[in-house]
Amino acid sequence: MSGQGLEQDSAAGAALMDRIYGWQRHIYDVTRKPYLLGRDRLIADLQPPDGGTVLELGCGTARNLIAAARRYPNVRFFGIDLSSVMLDRARRSIDRAGLGGRVVVAQGDASAFDPRIVFGRGTFDRVFISYALSMIPPWQRSVEAGLAVLGEGGELSCVDFGQMQRYPAVVRGPFRAWLAAFHVTPRADLAEVLEAAARGHGARARVETLHGGYAVYGRVGGSAMSGAPNG
């Protein structure tokens, strides 16, 4: 896809997200807490090095960044999101939490961004994506973009909706319909994409399902990671 095409897609995606979350941003964290399962486990597993850096793709209201910054006080955090209204909420929350010196957010496309332009740095020790891949049309590119900005020995983590294998159809159907109303599409091949991406980067993938298939949790990284695919 051409650079102009990417810019047009990003602009259209930003407008859509702003329409969806124009008013929801005020109640997003409260209403999403009961069903965005696995986020806190992801944060607990990050374990970035002291003095390290962590990037979240699709940071939304910065709920995760704030929780992670409190857990890891000697680490700097960065977040990128397409939605200007969500970022407005994020900046307010970061300031209220007194974390303006350690948490920075910026507008950008999680599937195509240059961290040097956005944040003035090229790599990060950890990258994570929490319930954003199901809302990003070119979501596979976001996985690759996250892996591409990992430093030596870095790790990418993600958690998102699964296929709900152990839930009855009477539950799956209405829940999927409700997600679709918010332009959310669980990625049936998320595990396979993570494993293939890991192989392409000479890294390891650890993928598991949570809560009977409600969510998929994956981690890609290891000492082989160098910020660029092998070969």
C-alpha atoms as a printed R data frame, in Angstrom:
    type eleno elety resid chain resno       x       y      z
1   ATOM     1    CA   MET     A     1   0.000   0.000  0.000
2   ATOM     2    CA   SER     A     2   1.254   3.486 -0.845
3   ATOM     3    CA   GLY     A     3   2.124   6.053  1.791
4   ATOM     4    CA   GLN     A     4  -0.878   8.122  0.704
5   ATOM     5    CA   GLY     A     5  -3.137   5.086  1.089
6   ATOM     6    CA   LEU     A     6  -1.837   4.462  4.595
7   ATOM     7    CA   GLU     A     7  -2.435   8.098  5.553
8   ATOM     8    CA   GLN     A     8  -5.998   7.936  4.209
9   ATOM     9    CA   ASP     A     9  -6.677   4.711  6.127
10  ATOM    10    CA   SER     A    10  -5.249   6.232  9.301
11  ATOM    11    CA   ALA     A    11  -7.358   9.372  8.940
12  ATOM    12    CA   ALA     A    12 -10.505   7.321  8.355
13  ATOM    13    CA   GLY     A    13  -9.679   5.094 11.330
14  ATOM    14    CA   ALA     A    14  -9.086   8.093 13.575
15  ATOM    15    CA   ALA     A    15 -12.425   9.643 12.592
16  ATOM    16    CA   LEU     A    16 -14.220   6.346 13.280
17  ATOM    17    CA   MET     A    17 -12.617   5.936 16.707
18  ATOM    18    CA   ASP     A    18 -13.467   9.510 17.637
19  ATOM    19    CA   ARG     A    19 -17.110   8.910 16.673
20  ATOM    20    CA   ILE     A    20 -17.284   5.691 18.685
21  ATOM    21    CA   TYR     A    21 -15.588   7.083 21.784
22  ATOM    22    CA   GLY     A    22 -16.662  10.719 21.614
23  ATOM    23    CA   TRP     A    23 -18.853  10.317 24.709
24  ATOM    24    CA   GLN     A    24 -17.805   6.837 25.821
25  ATOM    25    CA   ARG     A    25 -14.340   8.000 26.827
26  ATOM    26    CA   HIS     A    26 -15.868   9.448 30.008
27  ATOM    27    CA   ILE     A    27 -17.153   6.038 31.182
28  ATOM    28    CA   TYR     A    28 -14.850   3.711 29.249
29  ATOM    29    CA   ASP     A    29 -12.662   2.485 32.105
30  ATOM    30    CA   VAL     A    30 -15.575   1.833 34.454
31  ATOM    31    CA   THR     A    31 -17.697   0.001 31.890
32  ATOM    32    CA   ARG     A    32 -14.856  -2.082 30.402
33  ATOM    33    CA   LYS     A    33 -13.315  -3.316 33.629
34  ATOM    34    CA   PRO     A    34 -15.617  -6.358 34.039
35  ATOM    35    CA   TYR     A    35 -14.848  -7.899 30.643
36  ATOM    36    CA   LEU     A    36 -11.411  -6.819 29.413
37  ATOM    37    CA   LEU     A    37  -9.896  -9.797 31.183
38  ATOM    38    CA   GLY     A    38  -6.175 -10.469 31.375
39  ATOM    39    CA   ARG     A    39  -4.951  -6.873 31.291
40  ATOM    40    CA   ASP     A    40  -3.596  -6.876 34.817
41  ATOM    41    CA   ARG     A    41  -1.843 -10.196 34.303
42  ATOM    42    CA   LEU     A    42  -0.154  -8.764 31.201
43  ATOM    43    CA   ILE     A    43   1.051  -5.772 33.219
44  ATOM    44    CA   ALA     A    44   2.335  -8.013 36.013
45  ATOM    45    CA   ASP     A    45   4.254 -10.115 33.498
46  ATOM    46    CA   LEU     A    46   5.943  -7.170 31.756
47  ATOM    47    CA   GLN     A    47   8.838  -7.042 34.219
48  ATOM    48    CA   PRO     A    48  10.779  -4.341 32.337
49  ATOM    49    CA   PRO     A    49  14.343  -3.620 33.472
50  ATOM    50    CA   ASP     A    50  14.983  -0.691 35.795
51  ATOM    51    CA   GLY     A    51  15.500   2.411 33.687
52  ATOM    52    CA   GLY     A    52  13.797   0.686 30.776
53  ATOM    53    CA   THR     A    53  11.090   1.776 28.360
54  ATOM    54    CA   VAL     A    54   7.649   0.361 27.594
55  ATOM    55    CA   LEU     A    55   5.362   1.187 24.668
56  ATOM    56    CA   GLU     A    56   1.631   0.466 24.437
57  ATOM    57    CA   LEU     A    57   0.019   0.327 21.000
58  ATOM    58    CA   GLY     A    58  -3.606   1.460 21.144
59  ATOM    59    CA   CYS     A    59  -3.289   3.008 24.595
60  ATOM    60    CA   GLY     A    60  -6.803   4.500 24.723
61  ATOM    61    CA   THR     A    61  -7.454   6.260 28.036
62  ATOM    62    CA   ALA     A    62  -3.998   5.300 29.402
63  ATOM    63    CA   ARG     A    63  -5.558   3.061 32.050
64  ATOM    64    CA   ASN     A    64  -2.940   0.383 31.429
65  ATOM    65    CA   LEU     A    65  -0.037   2.818 31.196
66  ATOM    66    CA   ILE     A    66  -0.941   4.395 34.528
67  ATOM    67    CA   ALA     A    67  -1.304   1.013 36.235
68  ATOM    68    CA   ALA     A    68   2.018  -0.142 34.804
69  ATOM    69    CA   ALA     A    69   3.802   3.086 35.717
70  ATOM    70    CA   ARG     A    70   2.669   2.703 39.320
71  ATOM    71    CA   ARG     A    71   3.859  -0.892 39.396
72  ATOM    72    CA   TYR     A    72   7.261  -0.095 37.837
73  ATOM    73    CA   PRO     A    73   8.366   3.281 39.236
74  ATOM    74    CA   ASN     A    74  11.800   3.273 37.575
75  ATOM    75    CA   VAL     A    75  10.529   2.783 34.018
76  ATOM    76    CA   ARG     A    76   9.370   5.241 31.346
77  ATOM    77    CA   PHE     A    77   6.139   4.597 29.463
78  ATOM    78    CA   PHE     A    78   4.893   5.611 26.038
79  ATOM    79    CA   GLY     A    79   1.529   5.157 24.332
80  ATOM    80    CA   ILE     A    80   0.169   5.632 20.836
81  ATOM    81    CA   ASP     A    81  -3.466   5.793 19.728
82  ATOM    82    CA   LEU     A    82  -5.432   6.958 16.684
83  ATOM    83    CA   SER     A    83  -8.238   8.616 18.615
84  ATOM    84    CA   SER     A    84  -7.711  12.240 19.602
85  ATOM    85    CA   VAL     A    85 -10.646  12.155 22.050
86  ATOM    86    CA   MET     A    86  -9.252   9.110 23.833
87  ATOM    87    CA   LEU     A    87  -5.829  10.753 24.015
88  ATOM    88    CA   ASP     A    88  -7.393  13.867 25.515
89  ATOM    89    CA   ARG     A    89  -8.845  11.656 28.239
90  ATOM    90    CA   ALA     A    90  -5.506   9.865 28.599
91  ATOM    91    CA   ARG     A    91  -3.524  13.064 29.124
92  ATOM    92    CA   ARG     A    92  -5.964  14.273 31.752
93  ATOM    93    CA   SER     A    93  -5.735  10.961 33.598
94  ATOM    94    CA   ILE     A    94  -1.937  10.934 33.421
95  ATOM    95    CA   ASP     A    95  -1.759  14.454 34.839
96  ATOM    96    CA   ARG     A    96  -4.201  13.616 37.642
97  ATOM    97    CA   ALA     A    97  -2.073  10.587 38.519
98  ATOM    98    CA   GLY     A    98   1.017  12.807 38.733
99  ATOM    99    CA   LEU     A    99   2.784  10.760 36.074
100 ATOM   100    CA   GLY     A   100   3.333  13.410 33.422
101 ATOM   101    CA   GLY     A   101   7.085  13.068 33.773
102 ATOM   102    CA   ARG     A   102   7.127   9.326 33.060
103 ATOM   103    CA   VAL     A   103   4.159   8.626 30.784
104 ATOM   104    CA   VAL     A   104   3.947  10.177 27.311
105 ATOM   105    CA   VAL     A   105   1.164   9.561 24.788
106 ATOM   106    CA   ALA     A   106   0.897  10.640 21.161
107 ATOM   107    CA   GLN     A   107  -1.467  10.272 18.235
108 ATOM   108    CA   GLY     A   108  -0.458   7.762 15.606
109 ATOM   109    CA   ASP     A   109  -1.344   4.610 13.709
110 ATOM   110    CA   ALA     A   110  -0.314   1.474 15.596
111 ATOM   111    CA   SER     A   111   0.142  -0.349 12.299
112 ATOM   112    CA   ALA     A   112   2.463   2.223 10.703
113 ATOM   113    CA   PHE     A   113   4.491   4.651 12.807
114 ATOM   114    CA   ASP     A   114   8.052   5.851 13.221
115 ATOM   115    CA   PRO     A   115   8.930   5.937 16.945
116 ATOM   116    CA   ARG     A   116  11.816   8.304 16.281
117 ATOM   117    CA   ILE     A   117   9.409  10.882 14.904
118 ATOM   118    CA   VAL     A   118   6.688  10.234 17.482
119 ATOM   119    CA   PHE     A   119   8.791   9.760 20.611
120 ATOM   120    CA   GLY     A   120  12.358  10.589 19.669
121 ATOM   121    CA   ARG     A   121  13.620   7.047 20.215
122 ATOM   122    CA   GLY     A   122  13.911   3.955 18.056
123 ATOM   123    CA   THR     A   123  13.377   0.967 20.352
124 ATOM   124    CA   PHE     A   124  11.700  -0.136 23.576
125 ATOM   125    CA   ASP     A   125  12.335  -2.901 26.099
126 ATOM   126    CA   ARG     A   126   8.692  -3.965 26.124
127 ATOM   127    CA   VAL     A   127   5.759  -3.416 23.775
128 ATOM   128    CA   PHE     A   128   2.214  -4.432 24.623
129 ATOM   129    CA   ILE     A   129  -1.212  -4.396 22.981
130 ATOM   130    CA   SER     A   130  -4.314  -4.788 25.126
131 ATOM   131    CA   TYR     A   131  -7.682  -5.357 23.429
132 ATOM   132    CA   ALA     A   132  -6.679  -3.192 20.474
133 ATOM   133    CA   LEU     A   133  -5.901  -5.752 17.765
134 ATOM   134    CA   SER     A   134  -9.602  -6.603 17.564
135 ATOM   135    CA   MET     A   135 -10.269  -2.982 16.558
136 ATOM   136    CA   ILE     A   136  -7.424  -2.436 14.095
137 ATOM   137    CA   PRO     A   137  -8.263  -3.546 10.524
138 ATOM   138    CA   PRO     A   138  -4.612  -4.156  9.524
139 ATOM   139    CA   TRP     A   139  -3.951  -5.802 12.885
140 ATOM   140    CA   GLN     A   140  -1.231  -8.115 11.604
141 ATOM   141    CA   ARG     A   141   0.783  -5.027 10.627
142 ATOM   142    CA   SER     A   142   0.449  -3.775 14.200
143 ATOM   143    CA   VAL     A   143   2.005  -7.002 15.494
144 ATOM   144    CA   GLU     A   144   4.908  -6.562 13.088
145 ATOM   145    CA   ALA     A   145   5.219  -2.869 13.937
146 ATOM   146    CA   GLY     A   146   5.469  -3.735 17.622
147 ATOM   147    CA   LEU     A   147   8.124  -6.373 17.031
148 ATOM   148    CA   ALA     A   148  10.083  -4.022 14.785
149 ATOM   149    CA   VAL     A   149  10.644  -1.514 17.609
150 ATOM   150    CA   LEU     A   150  11.784  -4.006 20.253
151 ATOM   151    CA   GLY     A   151  15.328  -3.626 21.487
152 ATOM   152    CA   GLU     A   152  17.734  -6.493 22.126
153 ATOM   153    CA   GLY     A   153  16.103  -9.085 24.364
154 ATOM   154    CA   GLY     A   154  12.770  -7.258 24.274
155 ATOM   155    CA   GLU     A   155   9.299  -8.757 24.411
156 ATOM   156    CA   LEU     A   156   5.916  -8.019 22.873
157 ATOM   157    CA   SER     A   157   2.801  -8.972 24.834
158 ATOM   158    CA   CYS     A   158  -0.818  -8.894 23.789
159 ATOM   159    CA   VAL     A   159  -4.206  -9.893 25.141
160 ATOM   160    CA   ASP     A   160  -7.474  -9.791 23.231
161 ATOM   161    CA   PHE     A   161 -10.808 -11.495 22.760
162 ATOM   162    CA   GLY     A   162 -10.706 -15.192 21.972
163 ATOM   163    CA   GLN     A   163 -13.165 -17.537 20.313
164 ATOM   164    CA   MET     A   164 -15.012 -18.455 23.549
165 ATOM   165    CA   GLN     A   165 -14.736 -22.164 22.758
166 ATOM   166    CA   ARG     A   166 -16.185 -23.325 26.066
167 ATOM   167    CA   TYR     A   167 -19.151 -20.965 26.053
168 ATOM   168    CA   PRO     A   168 -22.577 -22.004 24.724
169 ATOM   169    CA   ALA     A   169 -23.777 -20.502 21.464
170 ATOM   170    CA   VAL     A   170 -26.546 -18.681 23.328
171 ATOM   171    CA   VAL     A   171 -23.800 -16.659 25.062
172 ATOM   172    CA   ARG     A   172 -21.307 -16.370 22.187
173 ATOM   173    CA   GLY     A   173 -23.788 -15.067 19.648
174 ATOM   174    CA   PRO     A   174 -25.171 -12.050 21.527
175 ATOM   175    CA   PHE     A   175 -21.740 -11.163 22.892
176 ATOM   176    CA   ARG     A   176 -20.199 -11.193 19.405
177 ATOM   177    CA   ALA     A   177 -23.064  -9.066 18.104
178 ATOM   178    CA   TRP     A   178 -22.519  -6.560 20.901
179 ATOM   179    CA   LEU     A   179 -18.794  -6.383 20.112
180 ATOM   180    CA   ALA     A   180 -19.524  -5.893 16.415
181 ATOM   181    CA   ALA     A   181 -21.652  -2.856 17.259
182 ATOM   182    CA   PHE     A   182 -18.442  -1.225 18.474
183 ATOM   183    CA   HIS     A   183 -16.411  -2.401 15.469
184 ATOM   184    CA   VAL     A   184 -14.665  -5.084 17.536
185 ATOM   185    CA   THR     A   185 -13.745  -8.339 15.751
186 ATOM   186    CA   PRO     A   186 -12.022 -11.124 17.706
187 ATOM   187    CA   ARG     A   187  -9.103 -12.455 15.635
188 ATOM   188    CA   ALA     A   188  -9.568 -16.179 15.140
189 ATOM   189    CA   ASP     A   189  -5.970 -16.655 13.961
190 ATOM   190    CA   LEU     A   190  -4.278 -14.473 16.567
191 ATOM   191    CA   ALA     A   191  -2.248 -17.364 17.994
192 ATOM   192    CA   GLU     A   192  -1.064 -18.458 14.548
193 ATOM   193    CA   VAL     A   193  -0.065 -14.914 13.580
194 ATOM   194    CA   LEU     A   194   1.947 -14.474 16.782
195 ATOM   195    CA   GLU     A   195   3.720 -17.788 16.284
196 ATOM   196    CA   ALA     A   196   4.547 -16.999 12.652
197 ATOM   197    CA   ALA     A   197   5.806 -13.533 13.606
198 ATOM   198    CA   ALA     A   198   8.008 -15.056 16.284
199 ATOM   199    CA   ARG     A   199   9.566 -17.446 13.776
200 ATOM   200    CA   GLY     A   200  10.217 -14.546 11.410
201 ATOM   201    CA   HIS     A   201  12.121 -12.725 14.129
202 ATOM   202    CA   GLY     A   202  14.025 -15.704 15.470
203 ATOM   203    CA   ALA     A   203  12.094 -15.456 18.721
204 ATOM   204    CA   ARG     A   204   9.817 -17.599 20.885
205 ATOM   205    CA   ALA     A   205   6.053 -17.316 21.134
206 ATOM   206    CA   ARG     A   206   4.077 -18.349 24.200
207 ATOM   207    CA   VAL     A   207   0.334 -18.267 23.570
208 ATOM   208    CA   GLU     A   208  -2.492 -19.466 25.801
209 ATOM   209    CA   THR     A   209  -6.226 -19.086 26.138
210 ATOM   210    CA   LEU     A   210  -7.760 -17.603 29.281
211 ATOM   211    CA   HIS     A   211 -11.131 -18.151 30.936
212 ATOM   212    CA   GLY     A   212 -12.378 -20.929 28.677
213 ATOM   213    CA   GLY     A   213 -11.308 -19.211 25.491
214 ATOM   214    CA   TYR     A   214 -12.705 -15.809 26.423
215 ATOM   215    CA   ALA     A   215  -9.301 -14.251 25.785
216 ATOM   216    CA   VAL     A   216  -6.016 -15.051 24.066
217 ATOM   217    CA   TYR     A   217  -2.783 -14.027 25.795
218 ATOM   218    CA   GLY     A   218   0.489 -14.105 23.915
219 ATOM   219    CA   ARG     A   219   4.102 -13.123 24.470
220 ATOM   220    CA   VAL     A   220   6.744 -12.949 21.733
221 ATOM   221    CA   GLY     A   221  10.403 -12.288 22.411
222 ATOM   222    CA   GLY     A   222  13.597 -13.546 23.885
223 ATOM   223    CA   SER     A   223  17.309 -13.003 23.591
224 ATOM   224    CA   ALA     A   224  17.150 -13.388 19.803
225 ATOM   225    CA   MET     A   225  15.111 -10.228 19.371
226 ATOM   226    CA   SER     A   226  17.090  -7.427 17.774
227 ATOM   227    CA   GLY     A   227  14.417  -5.108 16.367
228 ATOM   228    CA   ALA     A   228  14.498  -6.561 12.857
229 ATOM   229    CA   PRO     A   229  13.483  -9.841 11.186
230 ATOM   230    CA   ASN     A   230  16.138 -12.417 10.474
231 ATOM   231    CA   GLY     A   231  17.372 -12.782  6.920
